[in-house]
């Protein structure tokens, strides 16, 4: 479509405050975008006055413009602009200074000669995909709906899941160039207002060029970004997000990302899954305990093997000692080098499987693990026992529910192995003391990270390492200092009536 000619008569950049004429206002918009070719203008005639509809063709939907703006102008040519029944989702009056932001958000702007009012209409294209279950958070039972990359749709999902008027949503903008829209969601009357205020202050002081992923936000708002342990929980599951909101936590959503940030959280939050609550009590508790045990198992198993072979071989039973001796006696490297070679190989295979396309990645993981493992053992570079130890360590790290916590285990394994090779069990004990002390010191949005162990909270232990029955979980987490501490969970009163 040929654009109308709106030239600045004085050949100078117009000011945003000079909005007396149509040419001046259109010239201001064109100069602001540097005559970008996706900036389109549709000339219109309203009550014999010249006008124009301005929009960015790359992000605005031309069908919405035609059906929701052009058609009402044609159908109601004589009534006032305020009285025309436009059918767009949003119709608002803006000034000239706000037109640039409105256009960048996918809106269309209507300017009429002789009218100082500028109208903005929501005509953004829908780039979102259909919701599906997240690949990284599979569940056997329960909801299979996951978030998508559209912020409004995600908030709509939460609104449908929490039909309560106390649900609060506040919006922010982050990134000087990306101008990414961010939403903070919480439930008023449950969530501690001091936590909301603290988070709002951190978001308002953000200063960055771009914010295109939640990882940028995490580094800018978390308490100790240099800690290897994650302070914020990532999730793409709707049901998990709703559960965290009802607990009294705060959720951060970002435009263009399906990941949701949950804070504040504790160390044990990263080992909880939706299946824990959709399964029977004993089953859910056993598998959660298995995940917590797997964390320490994957963290310490290589170091324990190195310490036993290098310093404390006398604790190996006699029946197994001969097998271990035959496995390691012809290896030219010490146990530490063996472990580093195997761990590094496993990390290479895992990283290659993630970065390559899915069919190729699966092939690389299987073929690479079998061929490389067998070749290393056959060459006599690594013992059979070390291959088993590293394989068990890798499998244990896969059982951890959180990808971020799994990465933490992978990083901490190496320094612990070095201490074990240097000092034996004493080095492992010092490493554990340092890690536990660090966990006790950490905070997530000002709340204790290692609760309910430090500070100890007996009530909180009911939903930490194991899961008590739902009707016994009568209080929300104490560390959140929520306004409404009590849940509506009640004992099974019907049992008394049936006796």
C-alpha positions as CSV (number, residue, x, y, z in Angstrom):
1,X,0.0,0.0,0.0
2,X,1.3,3.4,-0.9
3,X,2.0,5.6,2.1
4,X,0.6,9.1,2.2
5,X,3.0,12.0,2.1
6,X,3.4,13.7,5.4
7,X,6.5,15.9,5.2
8,X,7.7,18.3,7.8
9,X,7.4,21.7,6.1
10,X,10.3,23.3,8.0
11,X,12.6,20.3,7.3
12,X,13.5,20.0,10.9
13,X,12.9,17.3,13.6
14,X,9.6,18.1,15.2
15,X,9.1,18.2,19.0
16,X,6.9,15.8,20.9
17,X,5.2,18.8,22.4
18,X,4.3,20.3,19.1
19,X,1.2,18.3,18.2
20,X,-0.9,21.1,16.6
21,X,-1.0,19.6,13.1
22,X,-1.4,16.1,11.6
23,X,1.8,16.6,9.5
24,X,3.8,17.5,12.6
25,X,2.7,14.5,14.6
26,X,3.2,12.0,11.8
27,X,6.6,13.6,11.1
28,X,7.5,13.1,14.7
29,X,6.6,9.4,14.5
30,X,8.5,8.8,11.2
31,X,11.6,10.6,12.5
32,X,11.5,8.5,15.7
33,X,11.6,5.3,13.7
34,X,14.1,6.6,11.2
35,X,11.8,6.0,8.3
36,X,11.7,2.3,9.0
37,X,10.0,0.4,6.1
38,X,7.7,-1.6,8.3
39,X,6.1,1.6,9.6
40,X,2.9,1.8,7.6
41,X,0.2,4.5,7.4
42,X,-3.3,4.2,6.1
43,X,-4.9,7.5,5.2
44,X,-8.5,7.9,6.3
45,X,-11.2,10.6,6.1
46,X,-13.3,11.4,9.2
47,X,-15.9,14.1,9.0
48,X,-14.1,15.6,6.0
49,X,-10.9,15.8,8.1
50,X,-7.8,14.1,7.0
51,X,-6.5,11.3,9.3
52,X,-4.1,8.4,9.4
53,X,-3.8,5.0,11.0
54,X,-0.2,4.2,11.9
55,X,1.1,0.8,12.8
56,X,4.2,-1.5,12.5
57,X,3.3,-4.2,9.9
58,X,5.7,-6.7,11.5
59,X,4.0,-6.9,14.8
60,X,0.5,-5.5,14.1
61,X,-2.3,-7.7,12.7
62,X,-3.7,-6.2,9.5
63,X,-6.9,-8.2,9.8
64,X,-7.6,-6.8,13.3
65,X,-7.0,-3.3,11.9
66,X,-9.4,-3.8,9.1
67,X,-12.2,-5.4,11.1
68,X,-11.9,-3.5,14.3
69,X,-10.8,0.0,13.2
70,X,-11.4,0.6,9.5
71,X,-14.9,-1.0,9.4
72,X,-16.3,1.1,12.3
73,X,-15.0,4.3,10.7
74,X,-16.8,3.4,7.5
75,X,-20.0,2.3,9.2
76,X,-20.3,5.4,11.6
77,X,-18.9,8.3,9.6
78,X,-20.8,11.1,11.3
79,X,-20.8,10.3,15.0
80,X,-18.1,11.4,17.5
81,X,-14.9,9.4,17.7
82,X,-15.6,8.6,21.4
83,X,-19.0,7.1,20.6
84,X,-17.9,4.7,17.8
85,X,-18.3,1.1,19.1
86,X,-14.8,-0.2,18.4
87,X,-14.4,-3.9,18.9
88,X,-10.7,-4.0,19.8
89,X,-9.6,-5.4,23.2
90,X,-8.2,-2.1,24.3
91,X,-9.1,1.5,23.3
92,X,-7.3,4.3,25.1
93,X,-6.4,7.9,24.6
94,X,-2.7,8.7,24.6
95,X,-0.5,11.8,24.0
96,X,2.2,12.1,21.4
97,X,5.0,11.1,23.7
98,X,3.3,7.7,24.3
99,X,2.7,6.9,20.6
100,X,6.2,5.3,20.1
101,X,5.8,2.8,23.0
102,X,2.2,2.1,21.8
103,X,3.4,1.2,18.3
104,X,6.3,-0.9,19.7
105,X,3.8,-2.9,21.7
106,X,1.9,-3.8,18.5
107,X,-0.8,-1.2,18.9
108,X,-2.2,0.9,16.1
109,X,-2.5,4.7,16.5
110,X,-5.3,6.8,15.0
111,X,-4.5,10.5,14.4
112,X,-7.1,13.0,13.1
113,X,-6.4,16.5,11.8
114,X,-7.7,19.1,14.1
115,X,-8.1,16.7,17.0
116,X,-5.6,16.8,19.9
117,X,-6.6,13.3,21.0
118,X,-4.7,10.3,19.7
119,X,-6.3,6.9,20.0
120,X,-4.4,3.6,20.5
121,X,-5.9,0.2,19.7
122,X,-4.6,-3.2,20.6
123,X,-3.9,-4.9,17.3
124,X,-0.9,-7.1,18.1
125,X,-0.3,-10.3,16.2
126,X,-0.7,-13.5,18.1
127,X,2.7,-15.3,17.9
128,X,1.9,-17.8,20.7
129,X,1.8,-21.6,20.4
130,X,-0.7,-23.9,21.8
131,X,0.0,-25.0,25.4
132,X,1.5,-28.4,26.0
133,X,3.2,-30.3,28.8
134,X,6.8,-29.1,29.4
135,X,9.4,-31.5,28.3
136,X,11.6,-30.9,31.3
137,X,8.8,-31.4,33.9
138,X,6.9,-34.5,32.9
139,X,4.3,-35.9,35.3
140,X,2.3,-39.2,35.4
141,X,-0.8,-37.8,36.9
142,X,-2.4,-34.3,37.1
143,X,-2.6,-31.4,34.7
144,X,-0.5,-31.5,31.5
145,X,-0.8,-27.8,30.7
146,X,2.3,-25.7,30.5
147,X,3.0,-22.0,30.0
148,X,3.8,-20.5,26.6
149,X,5.7,-17.5,25.4
150,X,2.7,-15.1,25.6
151,X,2.5,-13.2,28.9
152,X,-1.3,-12.4,28.6
153,X,-2.1,-16.0,27.9
154,X,0.0,-17.2,30.9
155,X,-1.7,-14.8,33.3
156,X,-5.0,-16.0,31.9
157,X,-4.1,-19.5,32.8
158,X,-3.4,-18.4,36.3
159,X,-6.6,-16.5,36.6
160,X,-8.5,-19.6,35.5
161,X,-6.7,-21.7,38.1
162,X,-7.2,-19.2,40.9
163,X,-10.7,-17.8,40.7
164,X,-10.1,-15.3,43.6
165,X,-10.4,-11.6,43.6
166,X,-7.3,-11.3,45.9
167,X,-5.0,-12.3,43.0
168,X,-2.8,-9.3,42.3
169,X,-0.8,-8.6,39.2
170,X,1.6,-5.7,38.7
171,X,3.6,-4.9,35.5
172,X,7.1,-3.7,35.0
173,X,9.4,-2.9,32.0
174,X,13.0,-4.1,31.9
175,X,15.7,-3.5,29.3
176,X,16.5,-0.2,27.7
177,X,16.4,-1.7,24.2
178,X,14.2,-4.8,24.6
179,X,11.6,-3.0,26.9
180,X,10.5,-6.5,28.0
181,X,7.2,-6.6,29.9
182,X,7.3,-8.4,33.3
183,X,4.5,-9.4,35.5
184,X,4.7,-9.9,39.3
185,X,1.8,-12.2,40.6
186,X,0.9,-12.9,44.2
187,X,-2.2,-13.4,46.4
188,X,-3.0,-10.5,48.7
189,X,-4.1,-11.6,52.1
190,X,-1.6,-14.6,52.0
191,X,1.7,-13.3,50.7
192,X,3.9,-11.2,53.0
193,X,3.6,-7.6,51.8
194,X,7.2,-7.0,52.9
195,X,8.4,-9.6,50.4
196,X,6.4,-8.0,47.6
197,X,7.7,-4.6,48.5
198,X,11.3,-5.9,48.5
199,X,10.9,-7.5,45.1
200,X,9.2,-4.5,43.6
201,X,12.1,-2.3,44.8
202,X,14.6,-4.6,43.2
203,X,12.7,-4.7,39.9
204,X,12.4,-0.9,39.8
205,X,16.1,-0.4,40.2
206,X,17.0,-2.7,37.3
207,X,19.3,-1.1,34.8
208,X,20.2,-3.3,31.8
209,X,20.3,-3.1,28.0
210,X,18.1,-6.2,27.5
211,X,16.0,-8.7,29.4
212,X,15.0,-11.5,27.0
213,X,15.1,-14.5,29.4
214,X,14.3,-15.1,33.1
215,X,18.0,-15.9,33.6
216,X,18.7,-12.1,33.3
217,X,16.1,-11.4,36.0
218,X,17.4,-14.1,38.3
219,X,20.9,-12.6,38.4
220,X,19.6,-9.1,39.0
221,X,17.1,-9.8,41.8
222,X,18.6,-12.8,43.7
223,X,20.5,-12.3,47.0
224,X,23.8,-14.0,46.3
225,X,24.4,-14.5,42.5
226,X,27.9,-15.9,43.0
227,X,26.6,-18.9,45.0
228,X,26.5,-22.2,43.1
229,X,23.0,-23.0,44.6
230,X,19.9,-21.6,42.8
231,X,17.9,-19.1,44.8
232,X,14.9,-19.0,42.5
233,X,12.8,-21.9,41.3
234,X,12.0,-22.3,37.6
235,X,8.9,-24.0,36.4
236,X,6.7,-24.2,33.3
237,X,3.9,-26.0,34.9
238,X,0.6,-24.2,35.6
239,X,-0.4,-26.5,38.5
240,X,2.9,-26.1,40.3
241,X,2.8,-22.3,39.9
242,X,-0.7,-22.2,41.4
243,X,0.4,-24.3,44.3
244,X,3.3,-21.9,45.0
245,X,1.0,-18.9,44.9
246,X,-1.4,-20.4,47.4
247,X,1.6,-21.2,49.6
248,X,2.3,-17.5,49.8
249,X,5.1,-17.2,47.3
250,X,5.6,-14.6,44.5
251,X,5.7,-15.5,40.8
252,X,7.5,-13.5,38.1
253,X,6.4,-13.9,34.4
254,X,8.2,-12.4,31.4
255,X,7.0,-11.7,27.9
256,X,8.5,-14.1,25.4
257,X,9.4,-16.9,27.9
258,X,7.5,-19.9,29.1
259,X,9.6,-20.1,32.3
260,X,8.1,-18.8,35.5
261,X,10.3,-17.6,38.4
262,X,9.1,-18.6,41.9
263,X,10.5,-16.9,45.0
264,X,11.3,-17.1,47.8
265,X,12.1,-20.8,47.9
266,X,14.1,-23.2,50.1
267,X,16.7,-25.8,49.3
268,X,14.1,-28.6,49.6
269,X,11.8,-26.9,47.1
270,X,14.0,-28.1,44.3
271,X,13.3,-31.8,45.1
272,X,9.5,-31.5,45.1
273,X,7.4,-32.5,42.1
274,X,3.8,-32.6,41.2
275,X,3.7,-36.4,41.4
276,X,4.5,-36.2,45.1
277,X,1.0,-34.8,45.8
278,X,-0.7,-36.8,43.1
279,X,0.6,-40.1,44.4
280,X,-0.2,-42.0,47.6
281,X,1.4,-40.7,50.8
282,X,4.0,-43.4,51.3
283,X,4.8,-43.5,47.6
284,X,5.3,-39.8,47.3
285,X,7.4,-39.6,50.4
286,X,9.7,-42.5,49.4
287,X,10.4,-41.0,46.0
288,X,11.0,-37.5,47.4
289,X,13.4,-39.1,49.9
290,X,15.1,-40.9,47.0
291,X,15.7,-37.6,45.2
292,X,17.2,-35.9,48.3
293,X,19.4,-39.0,48.8
294,X,20.4,-38.9,45.2
295,X,21.7,-35.4,45.6
296,X,24.2,-36.4,48.3
297,X,24.9,-39.7,46.5
298,X,25.9,-38.0,43.2
299,X,27.8,-35.3,45.2
300,X,29.9,-37.7,47.3
301,X,30.1,-41.1,45.5
302,X,33.2,-40.3,43.3
303,X,34.9,-38.6,46.2
304,X,34.3,-41.5,48.5
305,X,35.7,-44.0,46.0
306,X,38.8,-41.8,45.5
307,X,39.3,-41.5,49.3
308,X,38.8,-45.3,49.9
309,X,41.3,-46.3,47.1
310,X,43.9,-43.7,48.1
311,X,43.7,-43.6,51.9
312,X,41.2,-46.0,53.5
313,X,41.3,-49.2,51.4
314,X,41.2,-51.2,54.7
315,X,37.5,-50.6,55.0
316,X,36.8,-52.6,51.8
317,X,35.5,-56.1,52.7
318,X,38.0,-58.9,51.8
319,X,35.6,-60.4,49.4
320,X,35.5,-57.3,47.3
321,X,39.1,-56.2,47.9
322,X,40.6,-58.6,45.4
323,X,38.2,-57.5,42.7
324,X,39.0,-53.9,43.2
325,X,42.7,-54.6,43.3
326,X,42.6,-56.4,40.0
327,X,40.6,-53.6,38.5
328,X,43.0,-50.7,39.5
329,X,46.4,-52.3,39.6
330,X,47.3,-51.8,35.9
331,X,45.8,-48.3,35.6
332,X,48.5,-45.7,35.0
333,X,46.6,-42.9,36.5
334,X,45.7,-42.2,40.1
335,X,42.0,-42.4,41.0
336,X,41.5,-38.6,40.8
337,X,42.7,-38.5,37.2
338,X,40.4,-41.5,36.4
339,X,37.4,-39.7,37.9
340,X,38.2,-36.5,36.1
341,X,38.6,-38.2,32.7
342,X,35.3,-40.1,33.1
343,X,33.3,-37.1,34.5
344,X,34.6,-34.9,31.8
345,X,33.6,-37.5,29.2
346,X,30.1,-37.8,30.7
347,X,29.7,-34.0,30.7
348,X,30.8,-33.8,27.0
349,X,28.3,-36.5,26.0
350,X,25.5,-34.9,28.0
351,X,26.2,-31.4,26.6
352,X,26.3,-32.8,23.1
353,X,23.0,-34.6,23.6
354,X,21.4,-31.3,24.7
355,X,22.8,-29.1,21.9
356,X,22.2,-31.4,19.0
357,X,18.8,-32.1,17.4
358,X,16.7,-34.6,19.4
359,X,17.2,-37.7,17.2
360,X,20.9,-37.1,16.8
361,X,21.3,-36.2,20.5
362,X,19.7,-39.5,21.7
363,X,22.0,-41.4,19.3
364,X,25.1,-39.6,20.6
365,X,24.1,-40.3,24.2
366,X,23.7,-44.0,23.7
367,X,26.4,-44.7,21.2
368,X,28.9,-42.3,22.7
369,X,28.4,-43.7,26.2
370,X,28.8,-47.4,25.1
371,X,31.6,-47.0,22.7
372,X,33.7,-44.5,24.6
373,X,33.2,-46.2,27.9
374,X,34.2,-49.6,26.5
375,X,37.1,-48.1,24.6
376,X,38.5,-46.4,27.7
377,X,38.3,-49.5,29.8
378,X,39.8,-51.7,27.0
379,X,42.7,-49.3,26.6
380,X,43.5,-49.5,30.3
381,X,43.1,-45.8,31.0
382,X,40.1,-46.2,33.5
383,X,39.1,-49.1,35.7
384,X,35.8,-50.9,35.5
385,X,34.9,-49.9,39.0
386,X,35.4,-46.2,38.2
387,X,33.2,-46.5,35.1
388,X,30.4,-47.9,37.4
389,X,30.9,-45.2,40.0
390,X,30.7,-42.4,37.5
391,X,27.7,-44.0,35.8
392,X,25.8,-44.3,39.1
393,X,26.8,-40.7,39.8
394,X,25.3,-39.5,36.5
395,X,22.1,-41.5,36.9
396,X,21.7,-40.1,40.5
397,X,22.0,-36.5,39.2
398,X,19.2,-37.2,36.6
399,X,16.7,-38.0,39.4
400,X,17.0,-34.4,40.8
401,X,13.8,-32.6,39.9
402,X,15.4,-29.3,39.1
403,X,17.8,-28.8,36.2
404,X,19.5,-25.9,38.1
405,X,20.1,-28.0,41.2
406,X,21.4,-30.8,39.0
407,X,24.0,-28.4,37.5
408,X,25.1,-27.4,41.0
409,X,25.8,-31.1,41.8
410,X,27.8,-31.4,38.6
411,X,30.0,-28.4,39.5
412,X,30.6,-29.2,43.2
413,X,31.6,-32.8,42.4
414,X,35.0,-31.7,41.1
415,X,36.4,-29.7,44.1
416,X,35.1,-32.4,46.5
417,X,37.1,-35.0,44.5
418,X,40.2,-32.9,44.7
419,X,39.8,-32.6,48.5
420,X,39.2,-36.4,48.8
421,X,42.4,-37.1,46.8
422,X,44.4,-34.8,49.0
423,X,43.0,-35.6,52.5
424,X,40.8,-38.6,52.3
425,X,37.7,-38.7,54.4
426,X,38.9,-35.6,56.3
427,X,38.7,-33.6,53.0
428,X,35.2,-34.8,52.4
429,X,34.1,-33.8,55.9
430,X,35.6,-30.3,55.4
431,X,33.8,-30.0,52.1
432,X,30.5,-31.0,53.6
433,X,31.0,-28.6,56.5
434,X,31.7,-25.8,54.1
435,X,28.6,-26.6,51.9
436,X,26.3,-26.9,54.9
437,X,27.6,-23.7,56.4
438,X,27.1,-21.9,53.0
439,X,23.5,-23.3,52.8
440,X,22.8,-22.0,56.3
441,X,24.0,-18.5,55.3
442,X,22.1,-18.3,52.1
443,X,18.8,-16.4,51.7
444,X,16.1,-16.2,49.1
445,X,14.5,-12.8,49.0
446,X,15.6,-12.3,52.6
447,X,14.1,-15.6,53.8
448,X,16.3,-18.6,55.2
449,X,17.3,-20.9,52.3
450,X,18.1,-24.0,54.4
451,X,14.8,-24.0,56.3
452,X,13.3,-26.1,58.0
453,X,16.7,-27.4,59.1
454,X,18.4,-24.1,59.7
455,X,16.6,-22.5,61.5
456,X,15.0,-25.7,62.6
457,X,11.2,-25.8,62.2
458,X,9.5,-29.1,63.2
459,X,6.3,-28.0,61.5
460,X,8.1,-27.4,58.2
461,X,9.6,-30.9,58.2
462,X,6.2,-32.3,57.4
463,X,6.6,-31.2,53.8
464,X,10.4,-31.1,53.3
465,X,12.3,-34.4,53.0
466,X,9.1,-36.5,53.2
467,X,5.5,-35.6,52.6
468,X,2.9,-35.9,55.4
469,X,-0.8,-36.4,54.6
470,X,-2.4,-33.3,53.1
471,X,-4.9,-33.0,56.0
472,X,-1.9,-32.8,58.4
473,X,-0.3,-29.8,56.6
474,X,-2.3,-27.2,58.6
475,X,0.1,-24.3,58.3
476,X,1.9,-22.6,55.5
477,X,5.7,-22.4,55.5
478,X,6.8,-20.3,58.5
479,X,9.8,-18.7,56.8
480,X,7.5,-16.9,54.4
481,X,5.9,-15.0,57.2
482,X,2.5,-15.0,55.4
483,X,-0.4,-13.0,56.6
484,X,-2.7,-16.1,56.7
485,X,-0.7,-18.9,58.3
486,X,-3.4,-21.5,58.5
487,X,-4.5,-23.7,55.6
488,X,-8.1,-24.9,55.3
489,X,-6.9,-28.5,55.6
490,X,-8.9,-30.4,58.2
491,X,-8.7,-33.9,59.6
492,X,-10.9,-36.6,58.2
493,X,-14.0,-35.7,60.2
494,X,-16.2,-38.1,58.3
495,X,-14.5,-41.0,60.1
496,X,-16.1,-40.1,63.4
497,X,-19.6,-40.1,61.7
498,X,-19.1,-43.5,60.2
499,X,-18.1,-45.2,63.5
